[in-house]
Amino acid sequence: MQKIDWSMVLSSEDVNECVESFYRIVKDIVATNTALTRKLRTQYPTWFSKPLLQYECEMQREIKALDINKGAGPDGLPSLQINTIGDELINPLHVKQELFLMPGKWHTSYLFINMVTNVVVPITDR
């Protein structure tokens, strides 16, 4: 608004024309500089959808429910380590699962899997 030369804009003799010019400029500025949606108070990026957040919560519950006395799976990570660093693993695990599910191709170590809701849990004893 500081860049607008108001003396030039409001130089008309007609008061109605000056008021209309003023409001037209102000409305244009508001329309171009106001966000259409309010900013959400969340720690997640805007592209995170509700199903994705629910999926991550479900995955977090499954990771925390792992029996820490079990040995390592086909990936070589013991359950205790997965349980300890589970929060940091959620994003990479989600990306990994999407890579598997999109083309329908699986890593050779995941020949037998168990689908627990949406979370892939490898079964190694078959």
N, CA and C of each residue as an Amber inpcrd file, in Angstrom:
protein
   378
   0.8170000  -1.1820000   0.0000000   0.0000000   0.0000000   0.0000000
   0.8670000   1.2550000   0.0000000   2.1080000   1.1150000   0.4540000
   2.9880000   2.2820000   0.4720000   3.4190000   2.6790000  -0.9350000
   3.4060000   1.7300000  -1.8630000   3.8500000   2.0100000  -3.2240000
   2.7890000   2.7210000  -4.0550000   1.5810000   2.7950000  -3.5530000
   0.4930000   3.4270000  -4.3050000   0.5380000   4.9340000  -4.0990000
   0.4540000   5.6550000  -5.1770000   0.4090000   7.1230000  -5.1190000
  -1.0500000   7.5340000  -4.9010000  -1.4140000   7.6850000  -3.6260000
  -2.8080000   7.9570000  -3.2760000  -3.2670000   9.3300000  -3.7770000
  -2.3670000  10.2790000  -3.8550000  -2.7760000  11.5980000  -4.3560000
  -3.1990000  11.5100000  -5.8210000  -2.5790000  10.6190000  -6.5690000
  -2.9490000  10.4310000  -7.9730000  -4.2720000   9.6690000  -8.0850000
  -4.4210000   8.6260000  -7.2420000  -5.6320000   7.8050000  -7.2900000
  -6.8510000   8.6010000  -6.8450000  -6.6770000   9.4130000  -5.8150000
  -7.8050000  10.1570000  -5.2450000  -7.8670000  11.5960000  -5.7530000
  -7.3840000  11.8330000  -6.9420000  -7.3490000  13.2010000  -7.4720000
  -8.6450000  13.6200000  -8.1700000  -9.5780000  12.7310000  -8.2580000
 -10.8330000  13.0470000  -8.9500000 -11.6480000  14.0630000  -8.1520000
 -12.4450000  14.8130000  -8.8440000 -13.3250000  15.8030000  -8.2100000
 -14.5280000  15.1260000  -7.5550000 -14.9200000  13.9810000  -8.0940000
 -16.1080000  13.2880000  -7.5970000 -15.7380000  12.4170000  -6.3950000
 -16.4050000  12.6270000  -5.2820000 -16.1320000  11.8880000  -4.0460000
 -16.4830000  10.4190000  -4.2200000 -17.5910000  10.1250000  -4.8600000
 -18.0000000   8.7330000  -5.0620000 -16.9630000   7.9650000  -5.8750000
 -16.4170000   8.5970000  -6.8840000 -15.3920000   7.9650000  -7.7110000
 -14.1230000   7.7070000  -6.9000000 -13.7450000   8.6400000  -6.0380000
 -12.5630000   8.4650000  -5.1710000 -12.7710000   7.3020000  -4.2070000
 -13.9490000   7.2410000  -3.6040000 -14.2420000   6.1650000  -2.6490000
 -14.2460000   4.8160000  -3.3650000 -14.8490000   4.7470000  -4.5420000
 -14.8640000   3.5030000  -5.3130000 -13.4490000   3.0840000  -5.7030000
 -12.6240000   4.0210000  -6.1040000 -11.2270000   3.7170000  -6.4510000
 -10.4670000   3.1990000  -5.2390000 -10.6720000   3.8610000  -4.1090000
 -10.0060000   3.4490000  -2.8720000 -10.3760000   2.0110000  -2.5150000
 -11.6850000   1.7180000  -2.4790000 -12.1210000   0.3730000  -2.0970000
 -11.7280000  -0.6840000  -3.1320000 -11.7080000  -0.3440000  -4.3980000
 -11.2890000  -1.2870000  -5.4280000  -9.8210000  -1.6740000  -5.2150000
  -8.9770000  -0.6840000  -4.9360000  -7.5510000  -0.9550000  -4.7090000
  -7.3460000  -1.7780000  -3.4410000  -8.0320000  -1.3930000  -2.3740000
  -7.8930000  -2.1280000  -1.1070000  -8.3830000  -3.5630000  -1.2690000
  -9.5140000  -3.7620000  -1.9310000 -10.0390000  -5.1200000  -2.1330000
  -9.1040000  -5.9520000  -3.0030000  -8.4900000  -5.3480000  -4.0080000
  -7.5220000  -6.0690000  -4.8370000  -6.3100000  -6.5010000  -4.0200000
  -5.8280000  -5.6080000  -3.1730000  -4.6750000  -5.9350000  -2.3220000
  -5.0290000  -7.0560000  -1.3560000  -6.1920000  -6.9640000  -0.7370000
  -6.6260000  -8.0000000   0.2060000  -6.8020000  -9.3310000  -0.5200000
  -7.4020000  -9.3020000  -1.7010000  -7.6430000 -10.5430000  -2.4510000
  -6.3410000 -11.2180000  -2.8790000  -5.3410000 -10.4360000  -3.2360000
  -4.0870000 -11.0370000  -3.7020000  -3.1400000 -11.4220000  -2.5690000
  -3.3010000 -10.8450000  -1.3950000  -2.3530000 -11.0950000  -0.3060000
  -2.9300000 -11.8590000   0.8710000  -4.1630000 -12.2770000   0.7950000
  -4.7780000 -13.0120000   1.8900000  -4.8350000 -14.4860000   1.5230000
  -4.4380000 -15.3310000   2.4540000  -4.4910000 -16.7710000   2.2220000
  -5.9460000 -17.2270000   2.1530000  -6.2040000 -18.1940000   1.2800000
  -7.5670000 -18.6910000   1.1390000  -7.9650000 -19.6060000   2.2840000
  -6.9930000 -20.2700000   2.8720000  -7.2680000 -21.1380000   4.0120000
  -6.4090000 -20.6890000   5.1760000  -6.8950000 -20.9580000   6.3470000
  -6.1250000 -20.5590000   7.5200000  -4.9930000 -21.5560000   7.7480000
  -3.9390000 -21.0760000   8.3340000  -2.7910000 -21.9270000   8.6200000
  -3.1380000 -22.8300000   9.7930000  -2.9230000 -24.1150000   9.6100000
  -3.2310000 -25.0750000  10.6570000  -2.0740000 -25.1510000  11.6420000
  -2.4290000 -25.3280000  12.8780000  -1.3980000 -25.5090000  13.9050000
  -1.0880000 -26.9880000  14.0090000  -0.1770000 -27.4280000  13.1990000
   0.1830000 -28.8300000  13.1800000   1.6710000 -28.9580000  12.9130000
   2.2140000 -30.0670000  13.3250000   3.6260000 -30.3070000  13.0950000
   3.8630000 -31.0000000  11.7540000   2.7900000 -31.3210000  11.0570000
   2.9040000 -32.0300000   9.7970000   2.8110000 -31.0710000   8.6200000
   3.4340000 -31.4150000   7.4890000   3.2910000 -30.5820000   6.2900000
   1.8500000 -30.5940000   5.7880000   1.5170000 -29.6540000   4.9270000
   0.1430000 -29.5280000   4.4590000  -0.2930000 -30.7030000   3.5990000
   0.6380000 -31.4160000   2.9710000   0.2500000 -32.5230000   2.1020000
  -0.0970000 -33.7790000   2.8760000   0.0930000 -33.7850000   4.2020000
  -0.2940000 -34.9290000   5.0090000  -1.8090000 -34.9690000   5.0970000
  -2.4120000 -36.0300000   4.6370000  -3.8570000 -36.1700000   4.6970000
  -4.2420000 -36.9100000   5.9760000  -5.5170000 -36.8900000   6.2960000
  -5.9930000 -37.5660000   7.5000000  -5.7400000 -39.0770000   7.4340000
  -6.0130000 -39.7470000   6.2820000  -5.6940000 -41.1770000   6.2210000
  -4.2060000 -41.4690000   6.4080000  -3.3500000 -40.5930000   5.8970000
  -1.9120000 -40.7930000   6.0700000  -1.5240000 -40.6710000   7.5390000
  -2.0890000 -39.6900000   8.2330000  -1.8010000 -39.5370000   9.6600000
  -2.3270000 -40.7270000  10.4530000  -3.5170000 -41.2320000  10.0870000
  -4.0610000 -42.4100000  10.7610000  -3.1730000 -43.6210000  10.5090000
  -2.6780000 -43.7350000   9.2790000  -1.7890000 -44.8340000   8.9360000
  -0.5100000 -44.7680000   9.7630000   0.0460000 -43.5690000   9.9050000
   1.2740000 -43.4270000  10.6800000   1.0380000 -43.7540000  12.1520000
  -0.1140000 -43.3620000  12.6920000  -0.4380000 -43.7060000  14.0820000
  -0.5850000 -45.2160000  14.2370000  -1.2220000 -45.8520000  13.2570000
  -1.3880000 -47.3000000  13.2880000  -0.0310000 -47.9930000  13.2120000
   0.8360000 -47.5030000  12.3460000   2.1650000 -48.0830000  12.2170000
   2.9560000 -47.8980000  13.5140000   2.7960000 -46.7430000  14.1460000
   3.4850000 -46.4870000  15.4030000   3.0080000 -47.4610000  16.4860000
   1.7000000 -47.7220000  16.5310000   1.1660000 -48.6870000  17.5040000
   1.7220000 -50.0810000  17.2460000   1.7970000 -50.4780000  15.9710000
   2.3160000 -51.8050000  15.6310000   3.7950000 -51.9340000  15.9990000
   4.5540000 -50.8850000  15.7740000   5.9790000 -50.9250000  16.1190000
   6.1580000 -51.0240000  17.6280000   5.3780000 -50.2570000  18.3840000
   5.4900000 -50.3000000  19.8430000   5.0000000 -51.6310000  20.4090000
   4.1410000 -52.3380000  19.6620000   3.6040000 -53.6130000  20.1360000
   4.5210000 -54.7930000  19.8230000   5.6220000 -54.5580000  19.1080000
   6.5500000 -55.6450000  18.7930000   7.1230000 -56.2430000  20.0710000
   7.2510000 -57.5610000  20.0770000   7.8470000 -58.2540000  21.2160000
   9.3580000 -58.0340000  21.1630000   9.8860000 -57.3410000  22.1710000
  11.3090000 -56.9920000  22.1450000  12.2150000 -58.1880000  22.4230000
  11.6510000 -59.3240000  22.8290000  12.4550000 -60.5140000  23.0960000
  12.6730000 -61.3590000  21.8440000  12.0460000 -60.9800000  20.7470000
  12.2120000 -61.7250000  19.4930000  13.5320000 -61.3430000  18.8310000
  14.0000000 -62.2180000  17.9810000  15.2390000 -61.9620000  17.2570000
  15.0030000 -61.0710000  16.0520000  16.0490000 -60.9000000  15.2940000
  15.9800000 -60.0460000  14.1070000  15.1690000 -60.7240000  13.0090000
  14.4870000 -59.9170000  12.2380000  13.7180000 -60.4110000  11.0970000
  14.6030000 -60.4920000   9.8690000  14.0040000 -60.6130000   8.6870000
  14.8030000 -60.7220000   7.4610000  15.5970000 -59.4600000   7.1440000
  15.2030000 -58.3520000   7.7370000  15.9440000 -57.1130000   7.4940000
  17.1630000 -56.9860000   8.3890000  17.3110000 -57.8900000   9.3630000
  18.4690000 -57.8770000  10.2360000  18.3550000 -56.9510000  11.4260000
  17.2220000 -56.2880000  11.5920000  17.0370000 -55.3820000  12.7270000
  16.3010000 -56.0930000  13.8550000  16.9090000 -56.1710000  15.0360000
  16.2160000 -56.7760000  16.1740000  14.9960000 -55.9470000  16.5900000
  14.0130000 -56.6160000  17.1580000  12.7790000 -55.9450000  17.5820000
  13.0510000 -54.8540000  18.6030000  14.0350000 -55.0650000  19.4640000
  14.3620000 -54.0630000  20.4760000  14.7980000 -52.7550000  19.8240000
  15.6430000 -52.8480000  18.7910000  16.0770000 -51.6300000  18.0950000
  14.9200000 -50.9650000  17.3630000  14.0840000 -51.7640000  16.7080000
  12.9350000 -51.2030000  15.9980000  12.0090000 -50.5030000  16.9770000
  11.7830000 -51.1190000  18.1310000  10.9070000 -50.5270000  19.1410000
  11.5050000 -49.2370000  19.6880000  12.8170000 -49.2020000  19.8670000
  13.4750000 -48.0260000  20.4350000  13.4650000 -46.8450000  19.4770000
  13.7630000 -47.0900000  18.2200000  13.8340000 -45.9910000  17.2480000
  12.6130000 -45.9680000  16.3280000  11.5070000 -46.5030000  16.7980000
  10.3010000 -46.6300000  15.9820000   9.7720000 -45.3320000  15.4320000
   9.8220000 -44.2600000  16.2260000   9.2890000 -42.9800000  15.7550000
  10.0410000 -42.4710000  14.5320000  11.3500000 -42.6910000  14.5030000
  12.1450000 -42.2330000  13.3740000  11.9970000 -43.1520000  12.1610000
  11.5400000 -44.3820000  12.3880000  11.4110000 -45.3500000  11.2970000
  10.1040000 -45.2350000  10.5230000   9.1230000 -44.5440000  11.0700000
   7.7940000 -44.5410000  10.4570000   7.8260000 -43.9900000   9.0380000
   8.4620000 -42.8620000   8.8280000   8.4910000 -42.2780000   7.4820000
   9.2020000 -43.1820000   6.4750000  10.4250000 -43.6630000   6.7660000
  11.0690000 -44.5610000   5.7990000  10.2810000 -45.8460000   5.5540000
   9.6390000 -46.3810000   6.6020000   8.8400000 -47.5890000   6.4170000
   7.6400000 -47.3300000   5.5170000   7.0510000 -46.1680000   5.6780000
   5.9060000 -45.8260000   4.8300000   6.3420000 -45.7180000   3.3660000
   7.4580000 -45.0700000   3.1230000   7.9760000 -44.9450000   1.7580000
   8.2990000 -46.3230000   1.1910000   8.9130000 -47.1610000   2.0270000
   9.2740000 -48.5090000   1.5950000   8.0270000 -49.3130000   1.2330000
   6.9900000 -49.2220000   2.0460000   5.7640000 -49.9570000   1.7650000
   5.1070000 -49.4590000   0.4810000   5.1070000 -48.1460000   0.2760000
   4.5270000 -47.5990000  -0.9510000   5.3000000 -48.0860000  -2.1760000
   6.6260000 -48.1870000  -2.0620000   7.4320000 -48.6910000  -3.1780000
   7.0920000 -50.1400000  -3.4920000   6.7900000 -50.9270000  -2.4440000
   6.4240000 -52.3210000  -2.6510000   5.0200000 -52.4550000  -3.2290000
   4.0810000 -51.7050000  -2.6890000   2.6840000 -51.8970000  -3.0600000
   2.3330000 -51.3240000  -4.4230000   2.9790000 -50.2500000  -4.8340000
   2.6250000 -49.6280000  -6.1100000   2.8750000 -50.5790000  -7.2920000
   4.0910000 -51.0920000  -7.4920000   4.2780000 -51.9900000  -8.6350000
   3.9190000 -53.4360000  -8.3110000   3.7000000 -53.7570000  -7.0390000
   3.3840000 -55.1260000  -6.6550000   4.6070000 -56.0210000  -6.5910000
   5.7880000 -55.4430000  -6.5190000   7.0280000 -56.2150000  -6.4520000
   7.5300000 -56.2100000  -5.0140000   8.0410000 -57.3480000  -4.5810000
   8.5290000 -57.4780000  -3.2160000   9.9990000 -57.8500000  -3.2340000
  10.6830000 -57.4630000  -2.1860000  12.0800000 -57.8400000  -1.9990000
  12.1290000 -59.3460000  -1.7710000  13.2070000 -59.9920000  -2.1650000
  13.2850000 -61.4460000  -2.0610000  13.2030000 -61.9440000  -0.6270000
  13.5850000 -61.1360000   0.3530000  13.5040000 -61.5820000   1.7430000
  12.0740000 -61.5440000   2.2700000  11.1590000 -60.9140000   1.5280000
   9.7660000 -60.8270000   1.9680000   8.8820000 -61.7630000   1.1490000
   9.3030000 -63.0240000   1.0210000   8.5140000 -63.9660000   0.2420000
   7.1790000 -64.2560000   0.9170000   7.1820000 -64.3440000   2.2260000
   5.9510000 -64.5730000   2.9710000   5.7230000 -63.3680000   3.8620000
   4.5730000 -62.7550000   3.7220000   4.2670000 -61.5870000   4.5470000
   2.9150000 -61.7640000   5.1960000   2.7170000 -61.0240000   6.2360000
   1.4410000 -60.9990000   6.9300000   0.9480000 -59.5700000   6.9130000
  -0.2220000 -59.3360000   6.3350000  -0.7810000 -57.9870000   6.3030000
  -1.6120000 -57.7880000   7.5630000  -1.1470000 -56.9450000   8.4520000
  -1.8990000 -56.5730000   9.6410000  -2.4950000 -55.2090000   9.3280000
  -3.7660000 -55.1670000   9.0460000  -4.4760000 -53.9780000   8.5460000
  -3.6970000 -53.4280000   7.3600000  -3.0380000 -52.3020000   7.5140000
  -2.2800000 -51.7240000   6.4030000  -0.7800000 -51.8560000   6.5960000
  -0.3500000 -52.4740000   7.6730000   1.0690000 -52.5290000   7.9920000
   1.6250000 -53.8810000   7.5730000   2.7100000 -53.8850000   6.8510000
   3.3410000 -55.1120000   6.3870000   4.2880000 -55.6140000   7.4630000
   4.0500000 -56.8540000   7.9200000   4.9120000 -57.4770000   8.9190000
   5.4450000 -58.7660000   8.3060000   6.7560000 -58.8870000   8.0860000
   7.3130000 -60.0950000   7.4760000   7.1780000 -61.3070000   8.3870000
   6.9070000 -62.4670000   7.7920000   6.8720000 -63.7330000   8.5200000
   8.0370000 -64.5550000   7.9920000   8.9290000 -64.9440000   8.8840000
  10.1380000 -65.6340000   8.4360000  10.1230000 -67.1200000   8.7430000
   9.1530000 -67.6250000   9.5050000   9.1850000 -69.0180000   9.9340000
   8.4110000 -69.9470000   9.0030000   8.0920000 -69.5370000   7.7870000
   7.3780000 -70.4260000   6.8540000   8.3330000 -71.0430000   5.8730000
